[in-house]
Amino acid sequence: MKNKKNKIKVGISVGDLNGIGAEVILKTFQNNKMFDFCTPIVFASTKALSYQKKLLNLRIDLHGITQVHQAFPNKLNVLNLWREPVPMELGKPTEEIGRYAVDSFVKAVEALKTGEIDVLVTAPFNKKTIQSDVFEFPGHTDYLAQELEGKALMFMITDDLKIGLVTDHLPLKYVAQQVTGEKIIDKVKTMHQSLKQDFGIDKPMIAVLGLNPHCGDGGIIGKEDDEIIRPAIKKLQNEDYLIYGPYAADSFFGSDNYTKFDAVLAMYHDQGLIPFKTLSFGRGVNYTAGLSKVRTSPDHGTAYEIAGKNVADPGSFREAVFNAINIFRKRKEYQELIENSLESTIDIK
């Protein structure tokens, strides 16, 4: 087992405290074996988590700290960001709780940037209640893209299915104008690099879905597939990427065609996430690929309708923790491989 002092530090933003975020965090680390893999640090307050722990009758020790370096290896550490009681109303979206969610997330990202934590796992928050004059982002991914180096890709992942998006949290009426050849090429290259460095796939094969029904049927149901998507795929093929498509989205997953590829690039949110969640719900993970740091989250939202009822399944959150750890390790291995390769080249010369 890895030396406890050197275990990967997993920072966790608590998300919406009126939803199921705190519940799935507590349930995940109620299993003591999780501490063999990482040192978790929740950015919140011990008062807030203790309230939910008592409400849900969960048995888990909380270790309150005021600095990240105080984190204890085999406890669920809680970095106390607030001293005041948090006005929780489980199951109800409120702007006040939204501010606590943003504070947790922003402070956790700061710690990620400075290297105080190794990876970040984010519990879900409400995209409406987080909006304010100081935080105007549709979600986690957009803020991370601003704060971290690289080009962000929303990448939904399991062991056997990985789907990335050209456009993500965008109203459907704007999708077609945002699907450009340049954006498709950028997303494919980001996905390709992630598959290599984060998942250890040497020669990734990527499928690209069409935008219109039946990929436009030769222009009868839209011209974007022929005029934008196919030329982008051709350009990438000329650069020796193993890219194929476009494929009609309506039959691609039902026919199991996706099993022939390492990843799939969808044009918009529901085109990718409906099949992903249908096939993988409860074990899928939302990974922000392409950035200088690792961030994952569960594949579900705040689930207000079951908040406080002790029925939330921690499976996806647990998978988000494991994936963050595995990707962090894979990146280190990949970087060492690159460095060793460069040293060998220099020695030969």
C-alpha positions as CSV (number, residue, x, y, z in Angstrom):
1,M,0.0,0.0,0.0
2,K,1.2,3.5,-0.7
3,N,2.9,5.4,2.1
4,K,0.1,7.3,3.9
5,K,2.1,10.5,4.0
6,N,2.4,10.4,0.2
7,K,-1.2,9.4,-0.6
8,I,-3.0,11.4,-3.3
9,K,-4.8,14.4,-1.8
10,V,-8.4,14.4,-3.1
11,G,-10.0,17.8,-2.7
12,I,-13.8,17.7,-2.7
13,S,-16.1,20.7,-3.3
14,V,-19.3,20.0,-1.3
15,G,-21.8,21.2,-3.9
16,D,-25.4,22.1,-3.0
17,L,-26.0,21.4,0.6
18,N,-29.7,21.1,0.0
19,G,-29.1,18.3,-2.4
20,I,-27.5,14.9,-2.1
21,G,-23.9,16.0,-2.5
22,A,-23.0,15.8,1.3
23,E,-24.8,12.4,1.5
24,V,-22.9,10.7,-1.3
25,I,-19.6,12.2,0.1
26,L,-20.3,10.8,3.6
27,K,-21.5,7.4,2.3
28,T,-18.4,7.1,0.0
29,F,-16.0,7.5,2.9
30,Q,-18.0,5.6,5.4
31,N,-16.1,2.7,3.9
32,N,-12.7,2.9,5.6
33,K,-11.0,1.1,2.7
34,M,-11.3,4.4,0.7
35,F,-8.6,5.8,2.9
36,D,-6.1,3.2,1.5
37,F,-6.3,5.1,-1.8
38,C,-6.3,8.7,-0.9
39,T,-6.5,11.5,1.7
40,P,-9.9,13.3,1.2
41,I,-10.4,16.9,2.1
42,V,-13.9,18.4,1.8
43,F,-14.1,22.1,1.4
44,A,-17.1,23.0,3.6
45,S,-17.7,23.0,7.4
46,T,-17.8,20.3,10.0
47,K,-21.1,21.8,11.3
48,A,-22.8,21.4,8.0
49,L,-21.5,17.8,7.4
50,S,-22.2,16.8,11.0
51,Y,-25.8,17.9,10.7
52,Q,-26.3,15.6,7.6
53,K,-24.3,12.8,9.2
54,K,-26.6,12.8,12.2
55,L,-29.7,13.2,10.1
56,L,-28.8,10.2,7.9
57,N,-27.5,8.2,10.9
58,L,-24.1,7.6,9.2
59,R,-21.1,6.4,11.1
60,I,-18.0,8.2,10.0
61,D,-15.4,10.4,11.8
62,L,-15.0,14.0,10.6
63,H,-11.6,15.7,11.1
64,G,-12.0,19.4,11.1
65,I,-9.0,21.4,9.9
66,T,-8.2,25.1,9.0
67,Q,-5.3,24.4,6.6
68,V,-5.0,21.7,3.9
69,H,-1.6,20.6,5.2
70,Q,-3.3,19.6,8.5
71,A,-5.2,16.8,6.7
72,F,-5.0,13.4,8.4
73,P,-4.5,10.3,6.2
74,N,-7.2,8.0,7.5
75,K,-10.0,10.5,8.2
76,L,-12.6,12.4,6.2
77,N,-11.0,15.8,6.6
78,V,-13.2,18.9,6.5
79,L,-11.5,22.2,5.7
80,N,-13.6,24.7,7.7
81,L,-14.5,27.5,5.3
82,W,-17.4,28.8,7.5
83,R,-18.0,29.0,11.2
84,E,-21.6,30.1,11.0
85,P,-24.5,27.7,10.9
86,V,-25.5,27.0,7.3
87,P,-29.3,27.6,6.6
88,M,-30.0,24.2,5.0
89,E,-33.5,23.3,3.7
90,L,-33.0,19.9,2.2
91,G,-34.7,19.5,-1.1
92,K,-35.1,23.2,-1.8
93,P,-32.9,25.3,-4.2
94,T,-31.9,28.6,-2.5
95,E,-29.6,31.3,-3.6
96,E,-28.0,31.4,-0.1
97,I,-26.9,27.8,-0.3
98,G,-25.8,28.5,-3.9
99,R,-23.3,31.0,-2.5
100,Y,-21.9,28.4,-0.1
101,A,-21.5,26.0,-3.1
102,V,-19.6,28.5,-5.1
103,D,-17.4,29.4,-2.1
104,S,-16.5,25.7,-1.7
105,F,-15.8,25.2,-5.4
106,V,-13.7,28.4,-5.8
107,K,-11.6,27.7,-2.7
108,A,-11.0,24.1,-3.9
109,V,-9.9,25.2,-7.3
110,E,-7.5,27.6,-5.7
111,A,-6.0,24.7,-3.7
112,L,-5.8,22.7,-6.9
113,K,-4.0,25.4,-8.8
114,T,-1.4,25.8,-6.0
115,G,-0.8,22.1,-5.6
116,E,-2.2,21.9,-2.1
117,I,-4.5,19.1,-3.4
118,D,-3.6,16.7,-6.2
119,V,-7.0,16.3,-7.8
120,L,-10.5,17.8,-7.5
121,V,-13.8,15.9,-7.2
122,T,-16.9,18.1,-7.3
123,A,-20.3,17.3,-5.8
124,P,-23.2,18.7,-7.9
125,F,-24.6,22.2,-7.5
126,N,-27.6,24.0,-9.0
127,K,-26.6,26.0,-12.1
128,K,-29.3,28.6,-11.3
129,T,-28.6,29.3,-7.7
130,I,-24.9,29.7,-8.1
131,Q,-25.3,32.7,-10.4
132,S,-24.2,36.1,-9.0
133,D,-22.2,39.2,-10.0
134,V,-19.0,37.4,-9.0
135,F,-19.8,34.0,-10.5
136,E,-21.4,34.0,-13.9
137,F,-20.6,30.5,-15.3
138,P,-23.0,27.8,-16.6
139,G,-21.2,25.2,-14.6
140,H,-18.0,23.7,-13.3
141,T,-16.4,23.2,-16.7
142,D,-16.5,26.8,-17.8
143,Y,-14.9,28.1,-14.6
144,L,-12.2,25.5,-14.7
145,A,-11.5,26.3,-18.4
146,Q,-10.8,29.9,-17.3
147,E,-8.7,29.1,-14.2
148,L,-6.6,26.2,-15.5
149,E,-4.2,25.8,-18.5
150,G,-5.4,23.8,-21.5
151,K,-8.5,23.3,-23.6
152,A,-11.5,21.9,-21.6
153,L,-13.5,18.9,-22.9
154,M,-16.5,17.6,-21.1
155,F,-15.8,13.9,-21.2
156,M,-18.2,11.4,-19.8
157,I,-16.4,8.2,-18.9
158,T,-16.7,4.6,-17.7
159,D,-14.3,1.7,-18.3
160,D,-16.1,0.7,-21.5
161,L,-17.7,3.9,-22.8
162,K,-16.3,7.4,-23.2
163,I,-18.2,10.3,-24.8
164,G,-17.0,13.8,-25.3
165,L,-18.9,16.9,-26.4
166,V,-18.3,19.6,-29.1
167,T,-20.8,21.8,-27.3
168,D,-22.0,21.2,-23.8
169,H,-24.3,23.5,-21.7
170,L,-25.7,25.4,-24.6
171,P,-29.4,26.0,-25.7
172,L,-30.3,23.7,-28.5
173,K,-31.2,26.7,-30.8
174,Y,-27.5,27.8,-30.8
175,V,-25.9,24.4,-31.3
176,A,-25.7,24.4,-35.2
177,Q,-23.9,27.7,-35.3
178,Q,-21.4,26.6,-32.7
179,V,-20.5,23.4,-34.5
180,T,-17.5,24.5,-36.6
181,G,-14.8,22.5,-38.2
182,E,-12.2,24.2,-36.0
183,K,-14.0,23.3,-32.9
184,I,-14.4,19.6,-34.0
185,I,-10.7,19.4,-34.7
186,D,-9.8,21.0,-31.4
187,K,-12.1,18.6,-29.4
188,V,-10.8,15.5,-31.2
189,K,-7.2,16.5,-30.6
190,T,-8.0,17.1,-26.9
191,M,-9.8,13.8,-26.6
192,H,-7.0,12.0,-28.4
193,Q,-4.4,13.4,-26.1
194,S,-6.5,12.5,-23.0
195,L,-7.0,9.0,-24.2
196,K,-3.2,8.6,-24.5
197,Q,-2.0,10.3,-21.3
198,D,-5.0,9.8,-19.0
199,F,-6.1,6.3,-20.0
200,G,-3.0,4.7,-21.5
201,I,-4.5,4.1,-24.9
202,D,-1.6,4.2,-27.4
203,K,-3.5,4.6,-30.7
204,P,-7.0,5.8,-29.9
205,M,-9.9,5.2,-32.3
206,I,-12.5,7.9,-32.1
207,A,-16.0,7.9,-33.7
208,V,-17.7,11.2,-34.6
209,L,-21.5,11.6,-34.6
210,G,-23.4,13.6,-37.1
211,L,-25.3,16.7,-36.2
212,N,-28.6,16.2,-38.2
213,P,-30.9,13.2,-38.4
214,H,-29.3,10.5,-40.7
215,C,-26.2,12.8,-41.0
216,G,-28.3,15.1,-43.2
217,D,-29.3,12.5,-45.8
218,G,-27.1,14.1,-48.4
219,G,-28.2,17.7,-47.5
220,I,-31.9,17.0,-47.5
221,I,-32.1,17.4,-43.7
222,G,-29.3,19.8,-43.2
223,K,-25.9,20.5,-44.8
224,E,-23.7,20.8,-41.7
225,D,-22.6,17.1,-41.8
226,D,-21.4,17.3,-45.4
227,E,-20.0,20.9,-45.3
228,I,-18.5,21.0,-41.8
229,I,-18.1,17.6,-40.1
230,R,-16.9,15.5,-43.0
231,P,-14.1,17.9,-44.0
232,A,-13.0,18.2,-40.4
233,I,-12.8,14.4,-40.1
234,K,-10.9,14.2,-43.5
235,K,-8.4,16.8,-42.3
236,L,-7.7,14.8,-39.1
237,Q,-7.4,11.6,-41.1
238,N,-4.8,13.3,-43.2
239,E,-2.9,14.0,-40.0
240,D,-3.0,10.3,-39.2
241,Y,-5.6,10.4,-36.5
242,L,-7.8,7.3,-36.3
243,I,-11.1,9.2,-36.7
244,Y,-14.2,7.8,-38.3
245,G,-17.7,9.1,-39.1
246,P,-19.9,10.9,-39.1
247,Y,-22.3,8.3,-37.8
248,A,-26.1,8.7,-37.4
249,A,-26.7,9.1,-33.7
250,D,-30.1,7.4,-33.6
251,S,-28.6,3.9,-34.4
252,F,-25.0,4.2,-33.3
253,F,-25.5,3.1,-29.7
254,G,-28.4,0.7,-30.2
255,S,-26.4,-1.3,-32.7
256,D,-23.4,-1.5,-30.3
257,N,-21.3,0.3,-32.9
258,Y,-19.8,2.3,-30.0
259,T,-18.0,-0.8,-28.7
260,K,-15.6,-0.7,-31.7
261,F,-14.1,2.6,-30.6
262,D,-12.2,4.0,-27.6
263,A,-14.3,7.1,-27.5
264,V,-17.1,9.0,-29.2
265,L,-17.5,12.7,-30.0
266,A,-21.0,14.0,-29.9
267,M,-22.1,17.3,-31.2
268,Y,-24.3,18.5,-28.3
269,H,-25.2,17.7,-24.7
270,D,-28.2,15.4,-25.0
271,Q,-26.9,13.6,-28.1
272,G,-24.1,12.4,-25.9
273,L,-25.5,12.3,-22.4
274,I,-28.8,10.5,-23.1
275,P,-27.1,7.3,-24.4
276,F,-24.3,7.6,-21.8
277,K,-26.6,7.8,-18.9
278,T,-28.9,5.2,-20.3
279,L,-26.0,2.7,-20.6
280,S,-24.0,3.8,-17.5
281,F,-26.1,5.6,-15.0
282,G,-24.8,5.2,-11.4
283,R,-21.3,4.3,-12.5
284,G,-20.5,7.1,-15.0
285,V,-18.2,10.0,-14.3
286,N,-18.0,13.5,-15.7
287,Y,-14.3,14.3,-16.4
288,T,-13.0,17.6,-17.5
289,A,-10.3,16.5,-19.9
290,G,-7.6,18.7,-21.6
291,L,-6.7,20.8,-18.6
292,S,-3.5,21.0,-16.6
293,K,-5.2,19.5,-13.5
294,V,-7.6,16.6,-12.9
295,R,-11.2,17.2,-12.0
296,T,-14.0,14.7,-12.0
297,S,-17.6,14.6,-10.7
298,P,-20.5,12.1,-10.5
299,D,-22.9,11.8,-13.5
300,H,-25.9,13.0,-11.6
301,G,-27.3,16.3,-10.3
302,T,-28.5,17.7,-7.0
303,A,-31.5,15.2,-6.9
304,Y,-33.5,17.5,-4.5
305,E,-36.4,15.0,-4.6
306,I,-34.5,12.5,-2.6
307,A,-32.3,14.8,-0.5
308,G,-32.3,13.9,3.2
309,K,-34.1,10.6,2.7
310,N,-31.0,8.4,2.9
311,V,-31.6,6.7,-0.4
312,A,-28.9,8.4,-2.6
313,D,-26.5,5.9,-4.3
314,P,-22.9,7.0,-3.8
315,G,-21.7,4.7,-6.6
316,S,-21.0,7.4,-9.2
317,F,-19.3,9.7,-6.7
318,R,-17.1,6.8,-5.6
319,E,-16.2,6.2,-9.2
320,A,-15.4,9.9,-9.6
321,V,-12.9,9.6,-6.8
322,F,-11.3,6.4,-8.2
323,N,-11.1,7.9,-11.7
324,A,-9.5,11.1,-10.4
325,I,-6.8,9.0,-8.6
326,N,-6.2,6.7,-11.6
327,I,-6.0,9.6,-14.1
328,F,-3.5,11.4,-11.8
329,R,-1.3,8.3,-11.7
330,K,-1.6,7.7,-15.4
331,R,-0.5,11.2,-16.2
332,K,2.5,10.8,-14.0
333,E,3.4,7.6,-15.7
334,Y,2.9,9.2,-19.1
335,Q,5.1,12.2,-18.2
336,E,7.8,9.9,-16.9
337,L,7.7,7.9,-20.1
338,I,8.0,11.1,-22.2
339,E,10.9,12.3,-20.1
340,N,12.7,9.0,-20.3
341,S,12.2,9.0,-24.1
342,L,13.7,12.4,-24.4
343,E,16.7,11.4,-22.2
344,S,17.3,8.3,-24.4
345,T,17.2,10.5,-27.5
346,I,19.7,12.9,-26.0
347,D,22.0,10.0,-25.0
348,I,21.9,8.6,-28.5
349,K,23.0,11.9,-30.0
